[in-house]
Amino acid sequence: MKTDSNNKDIRFSKLLSTVEKGKVLPDRQFLDQLRDKAIEEFEIYSVESEDQLEAATTSIWRISMKSSITKIAAAAVLIIAVLIGINQFGGSVDVSSVAFGQVLEYFQGSSYSFDLTFATVIEDEDRISEAYTSRAKVWEMGKMRFDCSENGKIGSISSIADFNTGRSLLLFHHNKTAVTKKESVLSNAGVKGIFSFCSKPVENLWNLRDGTEEQLGEKEIDGQRVTGFRVFQKDKYFEYDITIWADFESGAPRLVEVMANPLEDYLSVKWTMENFDLDVELDEGLFSLEVPAGYILAYQEDLEKLEVDTEPSVESGKIVQMLELWSQGKKDEAVELLVGVDWTKQIEFGREPYIFSLTEKGYVSLKPKDQQRAIKNIMAMASTMKKIAKEALAKGKAATSNRNYDHAEQYFNAGLQLGKLLDRNPESMIITRLVGISVESITLKEMISLYKTTNDHEKLQAAENQLRMAEAERDEIKKKAMGL
Amino acid sequence: MDKDTEREIAEGLQQGDRQAWLELYEAYAECVWNNVARLMGFDCPAVADVVQETFLAAARSAMNFDPDRGSLRVWLYGIARRQIALYYRKQDPKIILARVKKWWASLDGEKIDWINAREDAPPEVLESRELAALVRFALMKLPAEHQALLLAKYVDDRSVNKIAEDLNCSPVAVTSKLARARKMFRVAFGKLIQSMLNSKEVSL
């Protein structure tokens, strides 16, 4: 059996080794020259810097990448966001062929709309990913709007860009967040920036140069006679195979296909533009770049300057002190301080601890680096809160064992109130609320157990109801967070 | 290259360190050339072109190198694989394949058994440029990692343990990947032959 396997290996090796036949040996002189060229290229690209908003955009991109459909949708949105810019910044179209020039004039004409389909190509499996199509609207003065109603994690999105001013606005409707970018999305920000990534194929399409087009002849699309052009373009990341089919007589575009073949290990991407409506009437108000009322502008604020409209109260001081004691290893004192909090009084916090002050919207408004700091701080704080609650529960259970039921209830109630405190603001960070509900749940389970022991039916029923409500609330938050 | 050096180079690349790039180049320039040459055959200027484009593309994206997605070797081979595919797209491989089709049709014997390694292929078949072209085209159909695995094991005769070190995975994982790579190669080869005989357009 082993011999058979070895023979197979030897045969397979002989078959594959045929690629060695006629192999060109390394040209050392060429490789030495290439070393200099490549190091030059490396140094140029390694000094490119990304501005903060580019990083922010990448961050949003990463979030949206978690779901394949939103991945496509997000990409489509951003591609479209770029399309409008081509009209304005790709204006140096210089063509010798009259027919080709006619076609390009349509793209630079008045308002129009078209369907854009985006798909990634799975080359190894010879297939195309699920395609996503949406409608793009282009305004005559170089403005565009694209509305994506996809119900994914990132929900529906609108993308608006004004390429006269180089400003763009991205609206995430589900959390009423706006992202702006002041510079042209066509800036050379590198493949890390999704705007740039998406802009390149289409940018090349609109920057076609004299004499680069290849005539593809004529054919029919849906019974209409069309003329074709093909152009190859290349940038640092992709080679683009662009095909344009336009009306044989008028030159009006009918179908544009851009195949972006990566020069390194990215996926191939295919864009298809079709169903051009060249006489569409659009409302200029759709293209306003003002942040709509109720929307929060993302990635602008410093954590230390975050606005909070409350002042710390006496009881909140106890909570802060409790956290300090815990961090000093004084666990018993920390728990006793928690038990001593008067939960009937108002408990308000200032800017810190962030776990109590930071809302989802506030988080979105922070600069990316401050977001990282905030989330790290909140996670650490949440972990401490859970530990303190568990310590209180342990003390409560010990009191139950000693039949000191009143004492046990005090500990459990302290844990429960701490959980409620974390979960009290529906605007708080989701992670904060989930930790709060988790603390509430484990505490309520202990309370249920206690009330069963004490045969206190009224309190038992109340605790069971609270537990059901807490679990329902947790499920609701999770669903919302997952875009379901 | 040992793991520590690989990690140091990867970190250096991410920080835009010139020395890291030079070390990468020195370590892999000839490997990449050899790999490209295997997949492209006799055409020296074309090999040089592809090697150049590979390293320039790598230089442009080196700061984005993610060691979690594979070793430096597999990363570079992946870029080279795409550059070769781009080259062939422009060169119209149908011309080469037309010649290969004629040659394949003229052969006697259980050709499928040669591909499945159930029988020895005749020496004159193994010596032919046409078979080499078919093997190259089939290899080009494979993902970069599988392509690199097959070449390392069956052409460079590297041990499974050594390959496992290169790929930062276990020998068992390499054996399993190799089995999958062989299967994929045979499927790719079969599809290539089928589409060639059916005179369908063959794309790379």
Interface residues (C-beta under 8 A of the other chain):
Chain A: N7 K8 D9 R11 F12 S13 K14 L15 L16 S17 T18 V19 E20 K21 G22 K23 V24 L25 P26 D27 F30 L31 L34 R35 K37 A38 I39 E41 F42 E43 Y45 S46 V47 E123 D124 V191 K192 F232 K236 Y237 E239 D241 N261 P262 L263 E264 D265
Chain B: G16 R18 W21 L22 Y25 A29 E30 W33 N34 A37 R38 L39 M40 G41 F42 D43 C44 V47 A48 V51 Q52 E53 F55 L56 A57 A58 A59 R60 S61 A62 M63 N64 R69 W75 G78 I79 R82 Q83 A85 L86 R89 K90 W114 I115 A117 R118 E119 D120 A121 L126 E127 S128 R129 L131 A132 V135 R136 L139 K141 L142 P143 A144 L150 L151 Y154 V155 D157 R182
